Amino acid sequence: MEINKLREEYVPDLFTLSEFKEIIIKITNESDYNFVIEKELSKIESDSFLKIVKEFKETKKPIAYLINNKYFYNFDFYVNENVLIPRPETELLVDEIMKYDLENKNLFDICCGSGCIGITIKNLNSKVNLLLSDISKEALEVVKINLEKHKQSGQIFCSDFLKIFNQTDIVPDFITINPPYIDNNDSNVGEFVKKYEPHLALYAEDRGLKFYKDLFNQLDYLYSKNKNLVIVCEFGFEQKEELEKIFSSKIVKYNIDFKKDYSSNWRLFIITSKE
């Protein structure tokens, strides 16, 4: 099977180009699609490809789960159905953190899932001290796989959101958070996202705002630990107005800077202290 002919047959009718490239990289065990674009697949590789095609047609399970792999910030991460599939817009959290001096600083990746945010930052600056936390023990097993895969080190905590800071005396310098933020009654969630991705990491009570309200209530406590703390947090593109209301009483003490994603949707905020 020639890869170019497979691309013509299956893109975009069955797979997106990005999905097709990730499948080919996975089954050929190459680091870059461009290395194999003119290649003809071996019998074993062809069988693997057709097996993925068959399972995808039958189940519509996300490709990342079928091949247990997803690229994030040009790094490949192991994923399974215990963690969310990393999204491109989440890469913006990495961009924001990388603007700072991270040497010997403590970075907490909260609600870390696969660990893609924290491990990516560690890949880009090995001198940062990485700490990863999630409530899901199954997700933390994925984190361990990814730390080993990327030959990185980090402390792992099983903890419920910000309760991690009651479990350790380590002072945070940076906190990244990609919390569950989808309303339980949101009808816009894709059928196969709802079917396959972990609901624990998708949905939040209080119209998806629970974790932001918890963060609001803990701000003074967190900044009592370190007045230079930087918090970078993702949110749903329709939640900006509600978040502004939640944090409105804190704007005297804290800067809250909202930023858009690649599609010009509001996607993350950065909190710093004014003191």
C-alpha positions, 0 to 999 in steps of 0.5 A: 500500500502506497501512503499517498494513495491511502491518503487520497482514499481516506482523507478527508472522507474518513480521516482528517489529514492530521489524524491520517498523519498520526496513524502513519507515524504510529504504524511506521514508528517514524518520528515525522510523516515527511520521512515516509510520505513516499513510502510503501507500507509493509504487510504488517503496517498495511494490516495495522492500518486496515485494522484501525480503519475497520475499528474506526468505522465500527466504533467512531472511537477517537483516533488518539484512543485507537492508536494510544497517541496524540501530538501536543506542542509537537511532542507525542503523548500516550493517551487512553480513555482515562484521560482527555485527548489534548487539544491544540488550544490548550497549547496556549497555556504552555506559550504563556508559561514559557514567557517567564523565567522558570529556572528552579521554579515550582510548576504545578500542573493541576487537573493534569490528565495525561500530563501533557501541559507540565511535561511539555513545559519540562521538555522545553525547560528542564530546569523547572521543578514539575509537580503534577496532580489529578484526582484520577488514579487512572490518569496518573498512571498515564502521567507515569507512562508519559514521564518515562516516555519523555525521560522527564522527572516530576512529583505526582500527587493524587489530589482533588483540585487545589487540595494539593496545597494542603498535602505539600509544603512546596511553594508554587511559583506557577500553576497551570489548570485545565479543569473540567468546565462543561455544563452537565446539561450542555447539548453541544458536546459531540456524541463521541466525545461524550461516549469515549472521553472521561466525564470526570475530566469534562463536566463540572457542576454549577453550569461548569463553573464549580472549579473557577468558583473554588479557585476564586475562594482560594486565591488569597490563600494561594497568594499568601504562599507566594505573592509572585505566583502566576496562575494560567487557566483554561476555560470554555469559550462562552464562559468569559462573562460569567468568569468576569462576574465571579472574579470581579470583587478580586480585581482590586488585588489581582490582575486577571488577563483574558486571552483568545485562542487560535480561533479568536475564542476567549480561552484562558486567563492569567492571574497575577497579584497587584501587591 
